[in-house]
Amino acid sequence: MTSDGTRPPVLGPGRARQSAIYRAGALGRAPSVPTDASGLERRAKKAMSPTAWAYVSGGAGEGRTMHHNREAFERWRIVPRMLHGVTQRELGTSVLGTRLTSPVLLAPIGAASIVTTNSDVIIARGASAAGTAYVISSQGSDPMEDTAAALGSTPFWYQLYWSTDEPLVDSMIKRAEICGARALVVTLDTTMLGWRPRDLNLGSLPFARGQGIAQYTSDHDSSSWCGTALLPPPVAPRPG
């Protein structure tokens, strides 16, 4: 009961999902989607092509930075606070003026069409259904306008790779602003491609196949040179 005793507390999304799983379980139905992160990872690997899995799961070099990032994250602890008289939990917070339903954002996912077509729009629909803010990627596979439309009223930010082409950068920022982006997330550590052995061993670079460049090909300030860059080199006719 709430403090005024008038109505039961509203379940949060996690508790609601948990209750739905257990109710279905009472009828003999197990969840079709794994509820643990490692199970989700195994399912994803089974569903993806070798090139998609290499790109999604791999990192630069021997992957030590990825490993160290995970180690650093795992050192954080959730500390419960008991007997504080809280009858209704509130997970919402505000970051950079954006109201979030929980302190979680969906990170930018570049070249996701290597996994499935229409990927950014699908991710946006999932973020909208969960009420989770999404950071749209500069290396997206759908134009940001389509992705923003799929988000509906769910807030989003825009991740920007700062190009040496200043008019292109200005155009990207303007488009993000028109779409309703609440903030920019500027990536500073990718001035060149990393040495990614999993991708290299397969000779696989999604951008070379036109994946993950939709923000550029849909931008009037870059579409002309993008189209030229993607065309195969001309072949000289053989003599005689």
ABEGO torsion letter per residue (X at the ends): XBAAGABBBBBBAAAAAAAAAAAAAAAGBBBABBABAAAAAAAAAAABBAAAAAAAABBBEAGAAAAAAAAAAAABBBBBBBGAGBABBBABBBBGGBBBABBBBBBBBBGAAAABBGAAAAAAAAAAAAGBBBBBBAABABBAAAAAAAAEABBBBBBBBBBABAAAAAAAAAAAAAAGBABBBBBAABABBBBBAAAAAAGBBAAAAGBGAAAAAABAAAAAAAAAAABBBBBBBBBX
